[in-house]
Each structure stands twice: as C-alpha cells, then as structure tokens.
C-alpha cells in the first residue's frame, strides 16, 4: 500500500472535527512547495504557522509517509504494572477463569495486592487472555491454534444434511396480522399464494477434504428424493476438475462454494 492510500485510510479514521487529515496536510505542503508563504497558507487553513511548519518538515524528511498520524504511545511507561504482577494475574486467570473484577478481588484476598479491575483487564488484553474462548475449558491453558481433522482424499468423507424451512406466504404469515382479522384467517387457508404453503427442504452435501459444498432446495425429504439428490452430488464430485484442483488453504475455507444442482 502506497502513502496516498494509507493517507486515505487514515482520513476515514479521523474524527469529524479534525482540522487536518493526511490528505489535507499534503495539499497544504504542496502549496508551500509551489512558493506560497507558509504564513499565508496557515492562515487560510485556520491553523498556526508552527503546526504547518511541523507537517512540512515531516514531509521533507519522510515524504508522504511523514504526514500520517503517529502513535501517541510513550516510548517508556515507568508506571506500568510490573511483569511479576502481570504473571500472577495470568496464573489466576488460568486457574479460575474469572473476569477482571473477580480477579482483582482474588488478588486482594489471596495475595494482598490491590489492582483496579481496569488494570487487570489491560493485563489480560496484553497477554491475549481477555476472552474465555482463548482458554481451554478443562485445563485453562491458552489456545494458540485450532486443530481440525481432515480426510486425506476427496470423497473419503461427505457430510449430508437436510434443513427443513417453512415457506412464507404472499403478504406474510400469520405473525404479521392481528388475531381475528380477515388477513389472519386467509393466512391459515390452504392454496398457492395464501395460507399454508408448506415447507422447503435444503439438501446439502459437503466434502471434508476439498470443502466443496452442494445445496439444493427440494419439496420433501423422502428417501427417493434424498437418493436422487445424492446421485447428482456424486455426478458433480466425479467431474475431472474436482480431482485435479488443489485443496483450498485453511484461511480460504471460511466461505464455502455453494452449487445449486436444480
């Protein structure tokens, strides 16, 4: 990403009252570079000459990257909680799985240490332990990665499932109408367009290795319908390209490809 794109991204993060954005700073610096006096440019922008001189010096030293917002975090934090105290908070988190407020109370009760719950929370965030999902429930240890099983070849294991979903009649179902009204009574009548329109059944198949997914909306879940769906799935999986395509990396398997066989 170049400096101009970073400037645009930083601009979107600025608050609405910000007098200058990275893109605006660049424009002011270009005016100075074109020969306009810095005092006149600063007065037109409604900022001080000292502020504009700072941005112009940064651009001359670092280019457009120097106009981006810098972190205001100090280089050193002498008042930061000592690491041995943070280690104690981490151990208690693993053992008890308590939140910041209860951990602060445990520190005071068990070790005579006084820490604010907000400080405990910052320690947990810094150690990556602020969410319970990051901890293993039986042991309390931190989970570094998710290990999932996966069959070695395409077709070794195919997950098949059927999801029953109610159709919505024209004009909405009975929950959209008041009780006792004509529209509510019409929603209970049978027939196309009104009343009880039945269900639709989503038949799905998912290959465990390639993560290829197939979904088809059918009228029922009878054995004949399910077997016919399975035959179409097998025909799709047996296509030559599905055997030659390399498996998707783990980070690309979040969105599964869905093929409608209808």
Secondary structure, DSSP 8 states (H G I E B T S, - for coil): --HHHHHHHHHHHS-TT-S--HHHHHHHHHHHHTT--HHHHHHHHTS-HHHHHHHHHHHHHHGGGGGS------S--TTS--HHHHHHHHHHHHHH---HHHHHHHIIIII-----HHHHHHHHHHHT-SSGGGB-TTT--B---------SSTTS-EEEEEEEEE---TT--GGGS-TTSHHHHHTTSBSTTSSB--EEEEEEEEETTT--EEEEEES---HHHHHHHHHHHHHHHTSHHHHHS----GGG-SS--EEE--
